[in-house]
Amino acid sequence: MEAEALARQVIHRLRDSGHRAYLVGGCVRDLLLETKPKDFDIATDARPDRIMDLFPRSSRVGAHFGVVLVRDYFEQVEVATFRSDHDYLDGRHPEQVRFESDPRQDVLRRDFTINGLMMDPDDGKVLDFVEGRADLERGIIRAIGDPFQRFREDHLRLLRAVRFAARYGFVIESSTFDAIRRDHALILKVSSERVREELVRILTEGGARRGFELLDAGGMLQDLLPEVAAMKGVAQPPDYHPEGDVWTHTLLLLEKLPQPVTATLALAALLHDVGKPPTFRVAGRIRFDGHVDAGVQMANGILNRLRFSRCEIEQVEALIGNHMKFKDVHNMKESTLKRFLRMPDFAEHMELHRLDVLSSNGRMENYELAKRKLAEYRQEQLKPEPLLSGADLIGLGYEPGPVFTAILRAVEDAQLEGRIDSYDQAIQMVRELFPR
């Protein structure tokens, strides 16, 4: 059963049992925007114990908040009792909740008007106590009630406002944005994991450029990513970067991110030049000596700070660390080129380079050559079976040690370049180049 069908079934059973029940929140917003909701939430006047009695395959996921997870074999929906929240002391959770019978009270505790709508799934009738439908039609992100209070209750709402505005191309209402600008530093009290999730969604859900412009205008870019904020005003050589400074260049990459896009590619687009501000100098012309190595190190610090996984960090580091190598593809030895083209997830390296070029001088020659060579080489040509192993070298009388790496690399170079293609030729080559 699909999630929407399960939600309808749950609502029907609650209503047949004498309760009020509606779709609520993001799923209503998305249905009205004619986009497919990612999940379906239900609000009801039934208390948690009653919900669990009606749905034996359910469990409490927020007993204090009246939230019950109802499952079938394949899908699940959250069913929450109408409530009002009181006394947020930690910037995330209310210290006290009161169950309500009036759906309006439940709406008034929510974040933004476009997320404060309830819907009857049978006839599509919408309950709107906060003019959320009008804001949805006009493209406005507006806090419900006092925006300062909403952001003090849950500090993550500062980032959520930006994410919704970026994702839908909406405008943040003036008093709501004033509250963001005044209290933006509250975001520093939010856990790194929650911040990470919101930043990734801003980067990957569409409208990444607008999202980061809003983060900058609202003050949160400096709070969360001062290394990125430092890109503003850092000039670049006009011959290579006619578009302007490092910040402008980075925004252009974010604007061009494809949909869908992986988190690692989006992060690399954001951070690929993060090493330029600290390495900027003028010596006859503008230079960024060592900016790639600096960028890899800085990206590692940023991504660890935000608690990204090791796998994600390693891929972003690889993307940043290799993004300048495309300028050398025309001059690479065949062995070097093949090693370059066979890097893991090379499609992401290609896409980052394409975005980088299109956001600067537009010269696609290196991209086209790499693309052509990828099509030309078979996988066994890029990564052939080794002709020799360390065990073979020991059998030839070589002592294990650093020389093994040099020998095996030299053999693979010759193999990749087509100079040798057999075990016997490899043995002969080793004896000639590395006499014992």
N, C-alpha and C positions, 0 to 999 in steps of 0.2 A: 504494500500500500504506500502511495506517495504521501509526503508530509502534509500536503494540502488536504488530501482525502482524509487522513487521520485527524487533522484539525477539525474538519467538518463533522466527523463522527463523534469526536469528543464534545463539541459544542452541542450537537443534537442530544446526546445522552444527558448532559448537564441540564439542558432546557426541559427535556422530558421528565427530569427529576425535580422540576420546580425552580431552577436557578436561572439567573441571567448570565449570559456568556457571550463574548465577542472576540473576534480577532483584534489584535492590538499592536501598536508600535510600528516597527520597521516593515513588517509584511504588508500592513495596510498602506503605508507610504509607497512601497514598491508596486503594489497592485494598482494604485491610482496613477502611478507613473507608467504603468503598462510594462514593467520589467519583472522578471521572475524573482520572487523572494528567495533568499537563501534558507530561511527557516520560518516557522510559523509559531507565534506566541498567542496565548489565550488569556484573557482576564475574565474573572467570574466573581460572583458574590458567595460562591460556595467556599467553605472553610477547608483548610488542608486535609483534615481528617475525613471530611465528607468526600473530597476528591479521591482520596486513596481508597475509600470504601467502594466508590463507583468504578474505580479502575484498579483492579488487583495487580496488574502488571506495571505499577507505578512506584516511584520512590521520591523521597524528599531530597531536594538539592539545596534548599535554603529554608530550612524549617522555621528559622527566626523571621524570615521574610514572606512566608506563605507560598513558596514556590514548589511545585510538584512536577516531576518529569514523568509523562505518560508515554509508554512505548507500545509499539507492536513489534513484529519480528524484524522489521527493516528500518523503521523511522521512529522519530520521537518528537514530541512537542512539549513546550513548557506551559504549564497552567498555573497562573498566579492569582491569588485572592486579591480583590480590590483592597488597597491599603493607602494610608497616608504615612509619611516618614517624618521623624522628628530627631533633632539634636545630632547632626553629623559632627563627630569629633575627630575623625581620622582622615577626612578628605576623601572618603570612599563609601563607608557603610553608615547607615543611620543607627544610632544607639537604641532607638525605640521605634517600633512600627505599631500602627493601630489598624486592625482590619475594619473595612468599611463596607457598607451596603450600596453606596452611591458611586457609580462609575466616574462621576466628575471629580471626586476626591482622589481617585486613583490617577487620573490624568494630570492633575495639578502638581503632582510630585515628580513628573517626568521632565526630561531635559529640554527638548525643543518642540515647538508647535507642530512641525511636520511629523514628529514621532509620537504625538499625543492624540492620534486618531484611533477610534474603534469602529469596527465594521461588522455588520451582519453578513456572513458569507452567503446566505441564501438569496437575499434580495439586493445586496450591495449597499444597503443604507448605511450611512456613516454618522456616527456620533462625534460631534466636533464642538468641544467646549472652549477651545482656545484659538479659534480662527486658523487652525492648521491647514485646512484645505485651501483657503485663500492664499496663505503663504506658499503652499506647494505650487499653486497655479502661477503665482507671481515670482517664484524663484527666490524665496527669502528664508534664511536661517535665523530664527528668532527664539530666544530663550523663553520658556514659559514663566510668566511672573517676573520677579526681580532677577535680572541676569547675574548680579553680584552674588546673590544668595545661591543661585543654581550652581555657580562655579565654586563657591566655597563649600557647598555640600559634597560635590564630587569633582575633584580637580581635573580628572581625565576629560571632562566635558570641554575643557579648553581646546584639546586636540580634536575631539569629536566634531566640534563646530567647524574647524578647518577642514576636516576630512569630508564632511557632508557638502560643504560649499565647493570643494574641489571636485568631488565625484560627480555632482549634479550640475556644476557650473552656476551655482546660486550665489547670491550676495548675502553677506552677514549683516543683519540689521544694525543700525548705528549704535544703539544703546548696548546691544549685545557685544559688538566689537569694542566699544569703549571699556566694557568690563574686562574683556580679554586683555586689552592694552594695560589696564590698571593692575590686574592681578595675574599677569602672565607667569610670574615667578613661582606661583603655586604649583606649576607643573613639575618643579624640581622635587616636590614632596611625593610624587607618584612613583611607584616601583618601576625599575628599569624594564621589566618584562612587559608591563602594560603600555609603557611608552613605546617600546619596540613594536608591539603589535599595531599600534595606531600609525606609527611612522611608515611601516611596511604597507599598510593599507592606503595611506596617502600616496605612496610611491607607485602602487600597483593597480589601484582601482580605476585609474583614469584621472586626468587633470592634475598630474604631479607638479607641473610648473606652477599652476595657480596655487596649489597647496603650499608650496615652498615660498611663494611670494607672500601668501597670507601669514605663514609662520614668521617670516621676516618682519612684516608690517606690524604683527601683533606682539613681537618681542620674544617669542618662544624659540626662534632659530638661534639667537645668541645664548639662550638658556640651555638648550639641549645639544646644539651642534655648533659651538663657537668656532671650530675649525672650518666649517662651511661658511659661516658668517664672515670669516676673515677673507674670503674670496672677493668680496665687494671692493671695487676700486683698484684691484691688482691688474695693472696694464699688461698687455701681451703684444708681441711683435705683430704689427699690422699686416705684414706679408703673409703670415701664417694664420692670423686670427683677425680678419677684417671686421668681425662681429663685435669686438670690444673686449672688455675685461673678463677675468676668469669666471666671475659670477654670471655674467650675461651668457657666456659660452655654456656653462653648466645648466642654466635654465633652458637653453635651446635643446640640449640633450634630453632633459626631462620632458619637454614639450613633444619631442619626437618618439618617446618610448612607445613601442608597439603594444597592442592589446590582443591577447593577454601577454603579460610579461612576468618573468620570474623575479623573485625578490633579489637574487644575486646580481642579475643584470641591472636592475633598477638602482641598487646600491652602488654598483660600480660606476654607473652613469653619474650618480651624485658625487662620488668620491674620487673619480679617476685623476682629477687634478688637485686634490686636497693638499698635495705636497708643494704646490707652486707658491702660495703666500710666504712660507718660511724660507724658501730658496730663491726668492726674487732678488735680482741684482742687475745693475746696468753697467756693462763693460763694453762701451762702444755701441752695443745694442742690448736689448732686454734679454736676460738669460735666466734659466731655471735649472742650473746644474744640480743633478742628483734629485730632482723632484719626484722621480718614479720611486726610488728607494725610500725617500722620506714619506711619500704617499702610502706605500705599503705599510710602513711602520705606524703611521697615524691612523690609517683605516683599521689596523689591528686593535689599536687602543680604543677607537670609537666603538667598534663592533663588540669587543669584549665588555666595554662599559654598558652596552645595551643588551648584553646576555644573548648574543646570537650563538648558534651552534658552531662547533669546530668546523664541521663540513662547510657551512655557509661562509665562515670567515676565510677558510682556505681558498674557496672559489673566488671570492671577491679580491683577495690578495693576488691570486693568479691573474685575474682580469686586469687589475691595476698594474701589476708588475710586468705584464707583457704588452700593454696597449701601445707602447711606442715602437715595438719591434716591427710593426707593419711597414714602417718607413724603409726598412732594410731588405724587404723580401726580394726586390729585383737583384740585389747583390749577394744574397745568401748562397753558400754552397748547397748542392742538392741535399746532402745529408742534414744540414742545418735546417733547411726549409721543410724537409719531411718531418723532422722532430717537432718543428713549430706547428705544422698542420695537424699532427696527431695528438696534440694536447687534449686532455679530457674536456668535454663540453666545448669543443672549439667553435661550435655555432654561436655561443655567447661571445667569444672573443671577436668573431667576425661582425656580429651585430653591434658590439660596442664600438669597434673601429668605424663601421658605417655611420653610426650616429655621430661619432666624434668628427668625422670628415664633413658630413652634411651640416654640422653646426659650426664649421670654421671655414676653410678655404674651398671646400667642395671638390677637391682633387681625388678622384676615385681610382687612380691607376693601380695603386697597391692592393686595394680591395679586389679589383677585377682580376689581378694576377693570382691572388690567393684563391679566389673563387674558381678560376680556370684550372689551377693546379689541383685543387681538391677534386674537381670533376675528372681530371686526367688520371690521377693515381688511384689504383685499386688499394684496398685495405692491406693486402699482403705486401704491397710495395712501400706503404707508409710504415708498417711495423712487421717486417718479415720474421720468420722463426730464426732465432740466433744460430749462427754457424758454430760458435764455440761457447763453452761454459767455464766457470771457475774450476770445475772438476777436470775438464780437459787440460787446463793450464797446469794443474797440479800433476797430471799424468805426464806432461811434457817436462816436468822437473822444476817448474817455477815455484818459488816460495810465496805463499799467500801474503798479501799486503797491498798498499796503495797502488802498486804497479798494475795490479789486476784491473783496476778501473780504467787506467790509461790503455791497457792492451785491448780490453773488450770494447772500449769506445772506438779505438782505431779500426778494429775489425768491423764493427757495425758501420762506421763511416764508409769504409770501402764497399761494404755490402749495399748500403743505401745508394751509393753513387754508381753501382753496377760494375765495379772494378773486380770484384770476386763474387762467386756464387756457390762455392762448395767448401766442404770441410777441409779437403786437401789444400785448396788455395789459401784458406785461412791459416792453416798450420804453417805453410811456407812463408806467408806474410809475417807472421809472428816471429818466426826464426830469423828472418832478415832484419826486421825493425827492432826487435827486442832480444838480441843475443844474450845468452846466460853467461 
